[in-house]
Structure formats: structure tokens, C-alpha cells
Amino acid sequence: MNGLLALLACLAASSVHADLYGFVDEQGQVHLANRQVDERYQLYQKSQLSGSSANAALDDATTPGLGATLSGDNRPPAPRVDGLKTVPAPVVNPHLAAQYKTLIDQTAREFKLDANLLHSIVTVESGYNPQAVSPKGAIGLMQVIPATGERFGVSRLEDPRQNLRAGARYLRFLLSQFNNDLPLVIAAYNAGEGAVQKYRNTIPPYEETRDYVAKVLASYRTRSGTGLRDSLPGSILRSKKLPLPAALSNAQASAL
């Protein structure tokens, strides 16, 4: 009963006027969504808006590069096992990879990123194809959407150098946002930081995102020789945290 009251209080305090579904789990944790994810979710608040604008705020919350607009819950996440598929490292065209290696390495140094991480993102996002365009409008080597490019001060996303700079700035921001937790950073690059925060700083339960994280980590392990399984049983991935360089504070990283 207390959990239900907490849920109703969350809804009453919400400034989001989209449809809201929710339920309270056995631990008393409130779960909210803008659709009926499964049979546990019940409709508690009907949209006061009409058409596509009804879910605009919730859409923003899970749009890559647009930041979190929904979740304000900063409590530590409940213990959860995030099992990911075991996949081989993606294969890329070696000629394309060689063509952009120097530029990617330079960008990694400029933004104080692990070059292996940047290469792994490019591998999965575009296969080193600078002309790649997704059905959702993501562009170039790092598949940056125009809104993300604008957010990080880049408009010419068709230019490989500018595309890499936009993606690198976003990655640097995400590393700061998620305390260098590599699986969460990769998930946020795919689904948006709002989606990761919506699920209380865990990898969202979207099949596309979970497959994406598994592929990027597989590529990263192959490139760096880093095992992400050392301290957990079976096939559960341990979050690898990349230290920020001493010369770059979290506040400075967020401003990039």
C-alpha cells in the first residue's frame, strides 16, 4: 500500500503530461514508463496533450545526445545482473579501417579518450564508412544525429573529422556522466543517457542496445586485450572504469 501511495505521489508531482504507466515491485521500487512494457504496468495518468506532442518529453528522455529530461532519481541502483550475449568482435573492411586510423587516433588524443574505444564505436556504428546514414538519420563514422551534433557544436557531420569530434565530445561527456563505467557509457551512446538513467544507471532492456553494447565490448576486448570478466562468474561482464586523465577534471570533461 505504501508503494502504491509512493507511485501516486510520483505521478502527482510529475510535470510530464504524457501517458504514464507504472507498478511497484516487491522491494517497493516504483517503475514508470510511457507505455505498457508488460502486464505489470498499469495506466495511472492519461495524457493531457494530443498527438505526438503527448510523449515529447519522454521521447527526449531516451534520445541519444539530448540528455535526461525525465529521471531525477539519483539513488544507487538496486542490485541487478546485466548478462549480455557473448558475441565475436565485428569484422570490418581493413582498407577502410586503415584509411581512417590516423584521424581516429588523433581525435582520441585530442579528447583524451582511449583510441581502442573510439575505434570500437566506429566499428559497430558504421564499419568505417563515412557515408553511412541510418534510417533514423544518424550520420557518418560515429553515426551522430544532427541534434547531438548541434548540442556539441558540430554541424558538418558529413565531414569525417567533424563527425569524429562530435562523437568524441559526446563520449567524453558520457564518461564523466557515468563515472567512467564503460558498459553504461556505450549503452548511453546508443540509446541516450536519459534511457540509462531511466533504468537507474543500468543497461536498458532494449535488445538493440544490449546487442550493441556486447558488440562494442567484444571489439574493445579484441583491440585492447582487456578482459572484462575477471571478477564475475560465467558470462557476466564486469564494468570497466577508465580513469580520467589527471589534467582533466570531471567539470572540464562535462564542458567539452
C-alpha positions as CSV (number, residue, x, y, z in Angstrom):
1,M,0.0,0.0,0.0
2,N,2.8,2.3,0.9
3,G,4.4,1.6,-2.5
4,L,1.2,2.5,-4.3
5,L,1.0,5.8,-2.4
6,A,4.6,6.5,-3.4
7,L,3.7,5.8,-7.0
8,L,0.7,8.1,-6.9
9,A,2.8,10.8,-5.3
10,C,5.4,10.5,-8.0
11,L,2.7,10.9,-10.6
12,A,1.1,13.8,-8.9
13,A,4.5,15.6,-8.7
14,S,5.4,14.8,-12.3
15,S,5.5,17.7,-14.7
16,V,5.3,15.3,-17.7
17,H,1.9,15.2,-19.2
18,A,2.3,12.1,-21.4
19,D,0.6,8.8,-20.7
20,L,2.3,7.2,-17.6
21,Y,2.2,3.5,-16.7
22,G,3.7,2.1,-13.5
23,F,3.9,-0.5,-10.9
24,V,5.6,-1.1,-7.5
25,D,7.8,-4.2,-7.2
26,E,8.3,-6.4,-4.2
27,Q,11.1,-4.2,-2.9
28,G,8.8,-1.2,-3.0
29,Q,10.6,0.3,-6.0
30,V,8.5,2.4,-8.3
31,H,8.8,1.8,-12.0
32,L,7.4,4.2,-14.6
33,A,7.2,4.1,-18.4
34,N,5.3,5.9,-21.2
35,R,3.8,2.6,-22.4
36,Q,2.7,-0.7,-21.1
37,V,6.0,-2.5,-21.1
38,D,4.4,-5.7,-19.7
39,E,1.4,-6.8,-17.8
40,R,2.7,-5.4,-14.5
41,Y,2.4,-1.8,-15.8
42,Q,-1.0,-0.2,-15.3
43,L,-2.1,3.2,-16.7
44,Y,-2.0,5.8,-13.8
45,Q,-2.0,9.1,-15.7
46,K,-3.6,9.8,-19.1
47,S,-2.0,12.2,-21.5
48,Q,-3.3,15.8,-21.2
49,L,-1.9,16.5,-24.6
50,S,-2.7,15.2,-28.0
51,G,-0.9,13.6,-30.9
52,S,2.9,13.2,-31.0
53,S,3.4,16.1,-28.5
54,A,2.0,13.9,-25.7
55,N,5.1,11.9,-25.5
56,A,7.6,14.6,-26.4
57,A,9.2,14.9,-23.0
58,L,9.5,11.1,-22.6
59,D,10.9,10.8,-26.2
60,D,13.6,13.4,-25.3
61,A,14.5,11.4,-22.2
62,T,15.7,8.5,-24.4
63,T,17.0,10.3,-27.5
64,P,20.8,9.9,-27.9
65,G,22.6,13.1,-27.3
66,L,19.7,15.1,-25.9
67,G,20.3,14.5,-22.2
68,A,17.9,13.3,-19.5
69,T,14.6,15.1,-19.2
70,L,12.7,12.5,-17.2
71,S,14.5,10.8,-14.4
72,G,15.6,12.7,-11.3
73,D,16.3,9.6,-9.3
74,N,19.9,9.6,-8.4
75,R,19.8,6.9,-5.7
76,P,22.2,4.0,-6.2
77,P,20.6,1.3,-8.4
78,A,19.1,-1.8,-7.0
79,P,21.5,-4.8,-7.3
80,R,21.0,-6.3,-10.8
81,V,22.8,-8.8,-13.0
82,D,23.2,-7.4,-16.5
83,G,24.0,-10.5,-18.6
84,L,25.0,-9.8,-22.1
85,K,25.3,-12.0,-25.1
86,T,28.7,-13.4,-25.9
87,V,29.5,-12.2,-29.4
88,P,32.6,-12.2,-31.6
89,A,34.3,-8.9,-32.5
90,P,32.7,-7.4,-35.6
91,V,34.7,-7.8,-38.9
92,V,35.5,-4.6,-40.8
93,N,36.9,-3.7,-44.2
94,P,40.7,-3.4,-43.4
95,H,41.2,-0.9,-46.2
96,L,38.6,1.5,-44.8
97,A,39.9,1.0,-41.3
98,A,43.4,1.8,-42.4
99,Q,42.2,4.9,-44.2
100,Y,40.7,6.5,-41.0
101,K,43.0,5.0,-38.4
102,T,45.3,8.1,-38.1
103,L,42.4,10.5,-37.9
104,I,40.6,8.4,-35.3
105,D,43.8,8.1,-33.2
106,Q,44.4,11.9,-33.5
107,T,40.8,12.6,-32.3
108,A,41.3,10.2,-29.4
109,R,44.4,12.1,-28.3
110,E,42.7,15.4,-28.7
111,F,39.8,14.5,-26.4
112,K,41.9,12.2,-24.1
113,L,40.0,9.1,-25.0
114,D,41.1,5.5,-25.3
115,A,41.7,5.1,-29.1
116,N,40.6,1.5,-28.8
117,L,37.2,2.6,-27.5
118,L,36.8,5.2,-30.3
119,H,37.8,2.6,-32.9
120,S,35.3,0.1,-31.4
121,I,32.4,2.6,-31.5
122,V,33.2,3.4,-35.2
123,T,33.5,-0.3,-36.0
124,V,30.0,-1.1,-34.7
125,E,28.4,2.2,-35.8
126,S,29.5,2.5,-39.4
127,G,32.1,-0.1,-40.2
128,Y,34.4,2.8,-41.0
129,N,32.0,4.0,-43.7
130,P,32.0,7.9,-43.6
131,Q,28.9,8.0,-45.8
132,A,26.8,5.7,-43.7
133,V,23.3,7.1,-42.9
134,S,20.9,5.2,-40.6
135,P,17.1,5.1,-41.1
136,K,16.8,7.4,-38.1
137,G,19.1,10.0,-39.7
138,A,22.4,9.2,-37.9
139,I,25.3,10.3,-40.0
140,G,28.9,9.2,-40.7
141,L,31.6,7.3,-39.0
142,M,30.1,7.6,-35.5
143,Q,26.5,7.8,-36.6
144,V,25.8,11.1,-34.9
145,I,22.3,12.5,-35.2
146,P,22.0,16.2,-36.1
147,A,20.6,17.1,-32.7
148,T,23.7,15.6,-31.0
149,G,26.0,17.4,-33.4
150,E,24.3,20.7,-32.6
151,R,24.4,20.0,-28.9
152,F,28.2,19.6,-29.1
153,G,28.8,22.4,-31.6
154,V,29.2,20.5,-34.8
155,S,27.0,21.0,-37.9
156,R,29.0,19.4,-40.7
157,L,28.5,15.8,-39.7
158,E,29.2,14.5,-43.2
159,D,32.8,15.6,-42.8
160,P,34.7,12.7,-41.1
161,R,36.9,14.9,-38.9
162,Q,33.9,16.9,-37.6
163,N,31.8,13.7,-37.2
164,L,34.6,12.2,-35.1
165,R,34.9,15.4,-33.0
166,A,31.1,15.4,-32.3
167,G,31.1,11.7,-31.3
168,A,34.3,12.1,-29.2
169,R,32.8,15.1,-27.3
170,Y,29.7,13.1,-26.6
171,L,31.8,10.1,-25.4
172,R,33.8,12.4,-23.1
173,F,30.6,13.8,-21.7
174,L,29.2,10.3,-21.1
175,L,32.4,9.1,-19.4
176,S,32.0,11.9,-16.9
177,Q,28.3,11.5,-16.6
178,F,28.5,7.7,-15.7
179,N,31.8,7.8,-13.7
180,N,33.7,6.0,-16.5
181,D,31.5,2.9,-16.3
182,L,32.3,1.6,-19.8
183,P,29.2,-0.6,-20.4
184,L,26.9,2.2,-19.3
185,V,28.8,4.8,-21.5
186,I,28.4,2.5,-24.5
187,A,24.7,1.9,-23.8
188,A,24.1,5.7,-23.4
189,Y,25.9,6.4,-26.7
190,N,23.4,4.0,-28.4
191,A,20.1,4.8,-26.5
192,G,20.8,8.2,-24.9
193,E,21.9,9.0,-21.4
194,G,18.3,9.5,-20.4
195,A,17.5,5.9,-21.2
196,V,20.3,4.7,-18.9
197,Q,19.2,7.0,-16.1
198,K,15.6,5.9,-16.6
199,Y,16.6,2.4,-15.7
200,R,18.6,3.7,-12.7
201,N,22.0,3.5,-14.2
202,T,21.8,0.0,-15.7
203,I,21.9,-1.1,-19.3
204,P,18.4,-0.6,-20.7
205,P,16.4,-3.7,-21.5
206,Y,16.3,-2.9,-25.2
207,E,17.5,-5.8,-27.4
208,E,19.1,-3.4,-29.9
209,T,21.1,-1.6,-27.1
210,R,22.1,-4.7,-25.3
211,D,23.4,-6.3,-28.6
212,Y,25.2,-3.0,-29.4
213,V,27.0,-3.0,-26.0
214,A,28.0,-6.6,-26.4
215,K,29.5,-5.9,-29.9
216,V,31.4,-2.8,-28.9
217,L,32.8,-4.5,-25.8
218,A,33.8,-7.5,-28.0
219,S,35.6,-5.2,-30.4
220,Y,37.2,-3.3,-27.5
221,R,38.4,-6.5,-25.8
222,T,40.0,-7.7,-29.0
223,R,41.7,-4.4,-29.7
224,S,43.0,-3.8,-26.1
225,G,43.4,-7.4,-24.9
226,T,41.4,-6.3,-21.8
227,G,39.3,-9.0,-20.1
228,L,36.1,-7.6,-18.7
229,R,35.1,-10.8,-17.0
230,D,37.8,-11.2,-14.4
231,S,35.8,-10.8,-11.2
232,L,32.4,-12.1,-12.1
233,P,31.2,-15.7,-12.7
234,G,30.1,-17.1,-16.0
235,S,29.5,-14.7,-18.9
236,I,28.6,-11.6,-16.7
237,L,30.5,-8.6,-17.7
238,R,32.3,-6.5,-15.1
239,S,32.1,-2.8,-15.7
240,K,35.5,-1.5,-16.7
241,K,36.2,2.0,-15.5
242,L,38.6,4.2,-17.4
243,P,40.3,6.8,-15.2
244,L,40.0,10.4,-16.4
245,P,43.4,11.9,-17.0
246,A,44.7,14.0,-14.0
247,A,44.8,17.1,-16.1
248,L,41.1,16.9,-17.0
249,S,38.6,17.3,-14.2
250,N,35.0,16.0,-14.4
251,A,33.7,19.5,-14.6
252,Q,36.1,20.2,-17.5
253,A,35.1,17.0,-19.2
254,S,31.4,17.8,-19.0
255,A,32.1,21.2,-20.6
256,L,33.6,19.6,-23.8
